[in-house]
Amino acid sequence: MRTRPRLFVSYASEMSLLPTWTQKIAALVFLGVLVAIPFGIIPGLGFLADNDWLKILSRVAIYAIGALGLHILSGLAGQVSLGHAFFVGIGAYTAAVLGGEVGKGVWGLGLPIWVWLPAAGIVAAVIGALIAPTAVRVRGIYLAIVTLGLVFIGEWIFRSVAFITGGSQAGRKLPRFEFRIWKEEMPLVDFTTDGTWFGVEMTSEAKTYLLMLAFIIVAVIIAKNIQRTRVGRAFMAIRDRDIAAEVMGVAEARNKLVAFALSSAFAGVTGALLGAFIGRLVPETFSLLMSIQFVAILLIGGLGTVTGTLLGSAFVIILPRLVQDFTGLLASTVETGTGFFASVAGIFVSTGIDDPGIISTLPGTSPGLNVAQFNVLLYGLLLIGFLIFEPLGLYGIWIRIRNYWKSWPFTY
């Protein structure tokens, strides 16, 4: 079937993870590029080996794991959720209690990563399963409002249980990326310090990036396999027409509960990884804005596809850095340049108290929006734009490019 790569002669071959040789080779090359990034050996991408960019890429992987959980719930099962940040917080503080230091004014057991990381997903999954029977009684906008309430309830709980979370504005330290067999003083593998791995000198940021890369690979494989199973097909049947699916024998309530539990498990693992990556978290971290970020990842990347989820994660997490760099470039153009480009840049950037502009580069209160506020505005504009002009998101754009390339020079 070399000349007909999309012609499948069996159901198993069509449902395989990478059904065509093109996809297998592309995935292998892409994985090789990702592994090589921290070594700075890829022409044109050497800047990604800088510690700042490695931190951003690690955060992309962490958020992608949580987005894959929301992909299972919203993309496959069709259940709208705005409460993802609540389950991320549950996972973070589960890891904090099980892996945190003992006797520091907050609860901590000092257990190793192979205990607190899976436990973060399990505890979040159990809580998600307990909440699901109430949530699945409603659908559509009503379900979104119910899950939205979880965020506000979670914020109040996280602020109130200071013996677990450290309290509002203070927060607490979370366990580090260290591998121990139990509670021995020296870890077997430490991802948070610079050192030599297999004869190669590596920074802590590079070690952490490779660890996060391993986690996201495992998460992608799990998410893809869930989509291929009987449970995943039941999710999609409920998403497409829930009443018809139930008539055909699909247990709607049970499968919705499973979808909530799986989504919560991914969110819990994300919370544990995010807490260990940042080092200290405050209860205010798990706000509505975090939930909106996960929704933006799905809608911008492409709802219902693993590839779109990964594209959306990279886009949403890298976007603030690009905005920051671009703002700095515009500010330097205004300050040092003259002519047309400087005048155009001056419209967008405010460099002084009396200088109006859309984005401000000044600290404190000043005309215009700061970079963080502009990012929030940009999320809203992107969500509106993609919903109107490209509902399939970045994945839909890729499909258009691929189909045009395959049909060129014929347009029909």
N, C-alpha and C positions, 0 to 999 in steps of 0.2 A: 504493500500500500504506500510505496514511497511517493507516488504522484498524487495520492489522495490522503493527506495527513489527517483530515478530520472525518474520514470514513471509518467508522468503528464497526467491527463485526461481532462484538460481544459487549454485554452490559458492564462487565468487570473492567475491560479496557477503557471504556468511556468514562467510568467513575474513578479511574486511578488518579493519584495526586497530580502527576504530570503526564497527561495522555500522549503528548507528541514529543518527538526528539528535539524539536526546536525549543520547547518549553524546558526540557531536561537540560539542554546545553546552556540556555539562557540563565536558568536558575543556578547552575554550577558556576558559571562565569561571575554572576552577580554575587554569589556567596564568597567566591575567591577575592573579589574586590573589597567586600566588607571586612574580611579577615585581614587583608593587607593594609587597610587604612591606617592603623596606628603605627605602622612601620615607615610610613611616608615614602613608599617606593612607587606609587602610582603617578605617572606623569599628569600634571594638571590638577591633581587632587592632593598635593602635598600639604596644603594648608589645613586639611582635615585632620592631620596628625598633631596639630597644636592642641594643647590641653583644653583650651576653651571650647574648641569644636568637638573634642572627644566627649566632654561633659554634655554638650547639646545632643550628640548622637546617642549617648547613653540614656538621656531623658526621652528621646524619641522611642527607643526600645521599650522603656518602662511604660510610657503612655500607650504604646501600641498594644501591649498585653491587656491593659484595661479596656481599650477600644475593641479588642477582639471579643471580650466578654459582652460588651454592649452590642456588638455585631451579632452574637448568638441570640440575644434577647430581642433586639429591634430589627436587625437585618434578616434573620432567619425566621424567628417566631412572630415577628410583626407586632411586638408589644412595646408601646412607647414608654420610655422611662427617663425621668429627669432626676432620679435619685442615686445615680451611680457614685457620686462623691461620698454618700453615706457609707456605702460598702467599702470604698477605698479607705475611709477613716477607720472602719471596723478592723480591716486587715492591718493597718498601720499600728494601731494600738494593741492589737493582739500580739504582733511581733515585739512591740515595746515591752509588754508585760513578760512574755516568755523569754525574750533575749536580752532585755535591759539589765543594767548593772544592779546588783543586790545592795540594799541599804543606802539609797541615794534620795530618800524622802518620797519616792514613788515606788509602786510595785515593780519588782523585777526579779527574775529567776536565773538569769545568766545562762540560758540554754543555748546550744549551738545552732547554726543556721539550718541544718537539716531537720531541726525540730520546729523552730519558729516560722520558717517560710511556708512549709506545707500547712501548718496549723492556722496561719493567717487566712489561707484560702478555705480551709475546712470550716472555721468558725464563721466566716462571712457567708459561706454556702448554707450553713445551718440556719443562720438568721434570715437569709433570703428565702429559704424554704418555709420558715415560720410566717414570714410576711406575705408570701405568695398567695395563700388561700384568700386573704382579704383583697389583695390587689387584683387577682384575676376575675373577681366578681364584676369588675367594670372594664371598659375598653375605651380606646380612642383618647379624646381629650380628657375624659374623666380619670383614666389611668395615669395620664401625665400629671394631673393635679395631685393624685394620691401619692405618687412617687416624689413629686416636688415637696410634699409635706415631710417626707423622710429627711430631706436635707436640713430643714429648719429644726426638726426634732433632734437630728444628730448634732447640729451645732450647739443646741442647748445642753444635750447630754455630755458632749465632749468638754464643754466649759465647766460643767458642774462636777464631774468626777476628776478633780484635780489630782487625786492620789494615783490615777492612771495616766492622765494626759499632761499633768504638770500645770494645768490651769491656763486661763486666757492670757494671751500676750507673752506668757513665759515659755510654755511648751516643755518638752523634755527631749533628752537624747535618745536615739534609737540604736539598736545593735549595729555593729559594723560588718562589712563584708569580710568575715574571717571564717575559715573552716576549721572546726575543732571536732574531735571525736566525742568529747564530753565537755568538761569544764577545766581542762588543763590550762596552765598559764600561758604557754606559747602556742599559737595556732599552727596547724600544719601548713596552711596556705593563707597568706594575708594579701588581700586585694587593695588595701588602703595605704600601702607604703611602697615607695620606689624600691626596685630590686631587679635581680637578674632571673629571667625565665628561660630555661633551655639555652643558656649562653648568650641571651639577648637582653641588653639593659632596657628596662621598661618602667615607665612612670606609673603611679597609682591610677591615673586617669585611663591609661591604656589597658591596664589589667581589668579595671572596672568595666570598660567598654567591651572587652572580649567576654566577660562574664555575662553582661546584659545581652550580648549577641547570642550567646548560647541559650539564654532563657527565652528570647523571642523566637528562636528557631523551634524550640520545643513547643512553645505556645501556638505557633503557626501550624505545626504538624497536628497538634491536638484539635485546633479549631477546624482545620480542613477535614480531618477524619470524622469529627462530629457531624459535619455537613453531609458526609457521604453515608452515614449510618441510617438505620431505620428511624432512630430518634430525630436526626436532622431532617429527614424527608417528612416526618410528621410535623416538625416545626414549620416547614415551608408550606405544607398543606393548610395548616391553621392560619398562616399569614395570608395566603391567597384567598381562602374562603373557609372561614372557621366552621360555619354551619354545615357546609357540604362535607368537610373533613370529618366532622363528628358523625354525620349520617353514614359515612363510609367506614366507620369503626375506629377512627382516631380518637383516643381519650383526650379531649381538649384540656380539661382541668389538670390532669396529671402531667401532660406534656408542658403546659404553661408553668407549672411548679418546677419541673426539671429545668426549663429554660431560665427561670429566675435563679435557681440554685447554681447552675453552671456560670451564668453571668456574674453572680455575686462572688463565686470562687475566683474567677479571673480578676475581679476588682480587688478582692482581698490580697491576692498575691501582688498586685500593682501597688497597693498601699504599703505593704511590707518593704518592697524594693525601693519605693520612692522615699520612705522614711530612712532606710539605711543609706540611700544615696545622698540625701540632703544632710542627714546627721541629726537634725533637730526639727521637729514639727510643732506648730501651734494649732489649736483647734480651729482657728479661723481659716486654715488652709483648705478644709473640706467644705467649701462654700458652694453656692449655686453656680459661680463662675467656673469651677472645676467641672461640674456636670455639663455646663454649656460647652466647655472645651471638648468633652467626649462626644457630645452630639454634633458639634462642628466637624470633628474628625470624620464621623460617619457620613455626614451630608456632603462635605467637601470632597472626601475621597471617593465615595460611591457606596450607597447603602446596599447591603446584601452580598458584598464580595470581600474576600480576605485581602486581595490585592488592593482594592480601593481603601480598605482600612489602613493598610500600611502606608499607602500614598498620602492619605489624609493625616496620619500621625506625623509623618515627616514634614508635611506642609505646615500644619498648625504649630508645631513646636519650633521649627526653624524660622518661621515667619517673623517673630519678634526680633530675632537677631538680625535678620535682613533689614527690617524697618529701622533698627538702631544704627546699623552701619550706613544705610542710605541717608538717614537723617544727619549723621555726622558728615557725610560727604556733601550734602546740601549746605550745611552750616559752614563748612570750610570754603565752599564755593562762594557763599555770600560774603564772608569775611575777607577773603584774599583775592577774589576775582572781580572783574568788571565786565560790562557788556550784557548781551542778551541772556546768557545762561545764569549769570548772577542775579539778574532782575527776576527771572522766572523762579529761581530757587528761593528768592526772598519772599515770594508770595506764599510758599508752603512752610517756611521755617521762620520762627521768631527767635531772634538772637539778642533782643534787648527788651527792657521794660516797656518802652514806648513803640516797640516794633510789633505790629499785629502779624499773625501767621497761624497756620493750622496746627503745626507741631512746634512745641517749645523745646529748646535745648538748655534752658536756664533752670537751676535748682529752685525748689520752692514754688510759691505762687507766682505765676507769670502768664502773659497772654498766650492763648492757644492751649492745646492738649499736650501733656507729656507723653512719652513713648508708650507707657503702660495703658494710659487712657485711649490713645490712638489705636492700640492693638485691639482693645475691646470693641471700639467702633468698627474696626476693620473686620472682626469676626462677624458682626451683624450684617455688614454690607456684603461679605462673601456668602453668608448663608442665604440672603435674599437673592443675590445674583445667581448662585448655582441652582437654587430651587426654581427660578424663573427660566433661565437660559440653558442649563445643563443639569437636569435632575439626577443623572447618573454620576455626576461629579467628575473628578479627575480620571477615574476609570472610564467614564463615558467618552472623555476627550481622547484617551488612549485608544479606545475601540474605533473611534472615527478615523484616527491617524492610521491604525492598522488596516482597516478596511479600505481606506483610500490607497494605501501602498499596495495592497493585494490586487486591487482592481485597476491600478494604473497601467496603461494610459486610458483605459476605458472607464467611463464615469457611470455606467449603468450596471 
